[in-house]
Amino acid sequence: MEISTYRNEVEYNKTITLINEEEEIIRLYAEFQSLIVSGEEISEENYIEQNVKAASL
């Protein structure tokens, strides 16, 4: 599992765009997918980190 954090959503989107434009990454990802055992899958999910502070009672 890989977890990456970014300063904000703009930085995240900028980075993902750059990654998706790299021919070598695209080729390596395709090779990786071809090795996956059937029934397993790769998933990518985006999460937003939030600071939540409990209210004082």
N, C-alpha and C positions, 0 to 999 in steps of 0.2 A: 504494500500500500504506500502511496506517496501523498503527502499533504503539503500543499504550498500555500503561503499566505502572501497577500498583496496589500499595499497601503489603502487602496480603494478600488472600486469597480472599474474605473477608467483604466488604471494600471493593469488590472487583470485582463480586460478586453484587449488592450494593446499587446500584452504578452502573448495571449492566445493567438491573435492574428499573426504575430511574427512566427510563432511555432508552426502554425498551419501553412505557412508559406515556404518552409524549409523542405526542399526535395528529399534530402537524406532522412529527415524525421518521418516523412510520409512513407518512404520506401521501407524503413526499419519497422514502422508500425504495421505495415501490410505484412511483412515477414513474420512479425510477432503474432498477428492474428491467425496466420496460417498454421501456427504451431499449437494453438489452443485446442484442448481436448473437447470434443462435442459435448454440449450440455453446459459448458462454462461460457461465460461471456465477460466482456470488458465493459465497464460502465464508468462514466464520468459525471460527477454531480457537482453542482456549484452551491456553495453555502455562504451565507452572510454571517460574519461574526458580529455579535452584538454585545455590548457591555450592559449588563442589567444589574442595577443595584437595588437591594431590598430596601423598602421604605422603613424608616425608623418608626417604631410603635410608641 
